[in-house]
């Protein structure tokens, strides 16, 4: 689950963002000043940062500069000013994106998803979810460091689902992406692969479940 740092001194907006992101599968932490945000960043790692600019203590611009000097974490600046000069300055200072207040919730979610996708594409050759690590170059998965021993199809199914852990994949989605063909109603092949994948992951960690069946629809990563 991706963890997002919300840096916003308005308690109402901060809480609204926490609820919005929480309902959409993200874990969140909140900071209410620039100084608090920098302290939290010194002790924790985040998938992305939502950064308001008008903050008590250190301003959003100061936080942006200090974070960018030490981290490559995606930063979406939230500003009350959307003029060209301000937005250009933010991008030059290292913001990855910006959003003007008041913003549309769906647009914010879309922009977060874009930044997380870009960051995952440029990260090391691995995906992580809970204690599960997918080694892209090695073409296998590890649960708490224990190798799962996946087949090519099992690996591709898991990679697809871990890339979009909140998405429910229909059987047709999986057939098109993994087998490169259309699903014609015989789901035995897919069910066998899902069953074997679950078995190999549970062998590495019998106390955890990683793949959830969404009845009548398909499969997703279990939260």
C-alpha positions in Angstrom: 0.0 0.0 0.0 1.5 3.4 -1.1 2.0 5.8 1.8 1.3 9.5 1.1 2.4 12.4 3.3 -0.1 15.2 3.4 1.4 18.6 4.3 -1.5 21.0 5.0 -2.1 23.3 7.9 -5.8 23.6 7.4 -7.2 20.8 9.6 -10.4 20.5 7.7 -8.6 20.1 4.3 -6.0 17.7 5.9 -8.7 15.5 7.3 -10.7 15.5 4.0 -7.6 14.4 2.1 -6.9 11.7 4.6 -10.4 10.3 4.2 -10.3 10.6 0.4 -7.0 8.8 0.1 -7.8 6.2 2.7 -11.0 5.3 0.9 -9.0 4.8 -2.3 -6.5 2.4 -0.9 -3.7 4.7 0.3 -2.0 4.9 3.7 -1.5 8.5 4.9 0.4 10.6 7.4 -0.3 14.2 8.1 2.0 17.2 8.8 0.6 20.6 9.7 3.7 22.7 9.2 6.8 22.8 7.1 9.0 22.0 10.0 6.9 19.0 11.0 7.0 17.7 7.4 10.7 17.8 7.2 11.0 16.0 10.6 8.7 13.2 9.4 10.6 12.9 6.2 13.8 12.4 8.1 12.4 9.3 9.8 10.0 7.9 7.2 9.8 7.0 3.5 6.8 8.1 1.5 5.6 7.2 -2.0 4.5 10.8 -2.7 4.0 14.1 -1.0 1.0 16.5 -1.2 2.5 19.9 -0.3 0.5 23.0 0.5 2.5 26.1 -0.1 1.1 28.5 2.6 2.4 26.8 5.8 3.4 28.1 9.2 7.1 27.9 10.0 8.9 26.9 6.9 7.0 27.7 3.8 6.0 25.1 1.2 8.6 26.5 -1.2 11.3 26.0 1.5 10.1 22.5 2.2 10.1 21.8 -1.6 13.7 22.9 -1.9 15.0 21.0 1.1 13.1 17.8 0.1 14.3 17.9 -3.5 17.9 18.4 -2.4 17.8 15.0 -0.5 14.9 13.0 -2.0 13.4 12.1 -5.4 10.0 11.5 -3.8 7.2 12.7 -6.2 5.8 16.0 -4.9 2.4 17.5 -5.9 2.3 21.1 -4.9 -1.2 22.4 -3.9 -1.5 26.2 -4.4 -4.1 28.9 -4.1 -2.4 30.7 -7.0 -2.5 29.1 -10.4 -0.9 31.9 -12.5 1.8 30.9 -15.0 4.6 32.5 -13.1 3.9 30.6 -9.9 3.5 27.2 -11.6 6.6 27.7 -13.7 8.5 28.5 -10.5 7.2 25.5 -8.7 8.3 23.2 -11.5 11.7 24.8 -11.7 12.1 24.3 -8.0 11.5 20.6 -8.3 7.7 20.0 -8.0 6.6 17.1 -10.1 3.1 18.5 -10.5 0.8 21.1 -9.1 -2.9 21.5 -8.4 -4.8 24.7 -7.8 -7.3 25.1 -4.9 -10.2 24.4 -5.0 -9.4 21.1 -6.7 -11.5 18.2 -8.0 -11.0 15.0 -5.9 -10.9 12.8 -9.0 -8.3 14.9 -10.6 -6.2 14.8 -7.5 -6.4 11.0 -7.4 -5.5 10.8 -11.1 -2.5 13.0 -10.6 -1.3 10.9 -7.7 -1.7 7.7 -9.7 0.3 9.2 -12.6 3.2 10.2 -10.2 3.3 6.8 -8.5 3.3 5.0 -11.9 6.1 7.2 -13.2 8.1 6.6 -10.0 7.6 2.9 -10.2 8.8 2.8 -13.8 12.0 4.5 -12.8 12.6 2.6 -9.6 14.9 -0.4 -9.2 13.8 -3.6 -10.8 11.3 -4.6 -8.1 7.8 -4.1 -6.9 6.7 -4.4 -3.3 3.4 -5.1 -1.6 3.3 -5.8 2.2 6.1 -8.4 2.7 6.0 -9.5 -0.9 8.8 -8.4 -3.3 8.7 -9.0 -7.0 12.1 -9.2 -8.6 11.6 -8.0 -12.2 15.0 -8.9 -13.5 15.1 -12.2 -11.7 11.5 -13.1 -12.8 10.5 -14.3 -9.3 8.8 -13.3 -6.1 10.1 -13.3 -2.5 8.0 -13.4 0.6 10.0 -12.1 3.6 13.1 -13.1 1.6 11.9 -16.6 0.8 11.8 -17.3 -2.9 8.4 -18.4 -4.2 9.6 -20.2 -7.4 7.0 -18.8 -9.8 6.4 -19.9 -13.4 6.4 -17.3 -16.2 2.6 -17.0 -16.3 2.3 -16.8 -12.5 4.9 -14.1 -12.4 3.1 -12.1 -15.1 -0.2 -12.4 -13.3 1.4 -11.2 -10.0 3.3 -8.4 -11.7 0.1 -7.0 -13.3 -1.8 -7.1 -10.1 1.0 -5.6 -8.0 1.5 -2.8 -10.4 -2.2 -1.8 -9.8 -2.9 -3.2 -6.3 -6.3 -1.4 -5.9 -7.7 -2.5 -9.2 -10.0 -5.5 -9.7 -8.8 -7.5 -12.7 -11.5 -9.3 -14.7 -10.7 -12.6 -16.3 -10.7 -10.9 -19.6 -8.2 -8.3 -18.4 -5.8 -11.1 -17.2 -6.1 -13.2 -20.4 -5.5 -10.2 -22.6 -2.5 -9.0 -20.6 -0.9 -12.3 -19.6 -1.9 -14.7 -22.4 -2.2 -12.0 -25.1 -5.7 -13.2 -26.1 -9.4 -12.8 -25.5 -11.2 -14.7 -22.7 -13.9 -17.1 -24.2 -15.5 -18.4 -21.0 -13.3 -21.4 -20.1 -11.7 -20.1 -16.9 -10.0 -23.4 -15.8 -6.6 -22.3 -17.1 -6.7 -19.0 -15.3 -8.1 -20.6 -12.1 -5.3 -23.2 -12.1 -2.6 -20.5 -12.4 -4.2 -18.4 -9.6 -4.5 -21.5 -7.4 -0.8 -22.4 -7.9 0.3 -18.8 -7.4 -1.7 -18.6 -4.1 -0.2 -21.9 -3.0 3.4 -20.9 -3.7 2.9 -17.6 -1.8 1.3 -19.2 1.2 4.1 -21.8 1.3 6.5 -18.9 1.9 4.1 -17.3 4.5 1.2 -19.4 5.7 -0.2 -16.6 7.8 -0.9 -14.1 5.0 -3.2 -13.9 1.9 -2.1 -11.9 -1.1 -4.8 -12.5 -3.8 -8.4 -11.8 -3.2 -11.3 -13.2 -5.3 -13.9 -10.6 -6.0 -16.9 -12.9 -6.8 -18.5 -12.3 -10.1 -15.7 -9.9 -11.3 -12.2 -11.2 -10.9 -9.1 -10.9 -8.7 -7.1 -8.2 -6.9 -4.4 -7.8 -4.3 -5.8 -8.5 -0.9 -5.7 -5.4 1.4 
